[in-house]
Amino acid sequence: MPIYEYRCSRCGQEFQKLVYGQTAVACPSCQSPEVRRTLSIFGIRGGSAPVASEGAGGTCCGAGGCGCH
């Protein structure tokens, strides 16, 4: 159940929403269903501090704490 970031096409409000399956999403400010999911990064925990994911080309945790090394 991921948390997605959205932007309302009507009023421009940016917000996050926990989404279950194909749940319809509406803007919390103006209630418009005209929302767009935006690109966002996700964080993973590696070692003692959260680290942003760098995708396929980078290191996943830097310190090896997540077991990827």
Secondary structure in CASP SS format (residue, H / E / C, confidence):
PFRMAT SS
TARGET T0000
AUTHOR 0000-0000-0000
METHOD secondary structure of the structure
MODEL  1
M C 1.00
P C 1.00
I E 1.00
Y E 1.00
E E 1.00
Y E 1.00
R E 1.00
C E 1.00
S C 1.00
R C 1.00
C C 1.00
G C 1.00
Q C 1.00
E E 1.00
F E 1.00
Q E 1.00
K E 1.00
L E 1.00
V C 1.00
Y C 1.00
G C 1.00
Q C 1.00
T C 1.00
A C 1.00
V C 1.00
A C 1.00
C C 1.00
P C 1.00
S C 1.00
C C 1.00
Q C 1.00
S C 1.00
P C 1.00
E C 1.00
V E 1.00
R E 1.00
R E 1.00
T C 1.00
L C 1.00
S C 1.00
I C 1.00
F C 1.00
G E 1.00
I E 1.00
R E 1.00
G E 1.00
G C 1.00
S C 1.00
A E 1.00
P E 1.00
V E 1.00
A E 1.00
S C 1.00
E C 1.00
G C 1.00
A C 1.00
G C 1.00
G C 1.00
T C 1.00
C C 1.00
C C 1.00
G C 1.00
A C 1.00
G C 1.00
G C 1.00
C C 1.00
G C 1.00
C C 1.00
H C 1.00
END
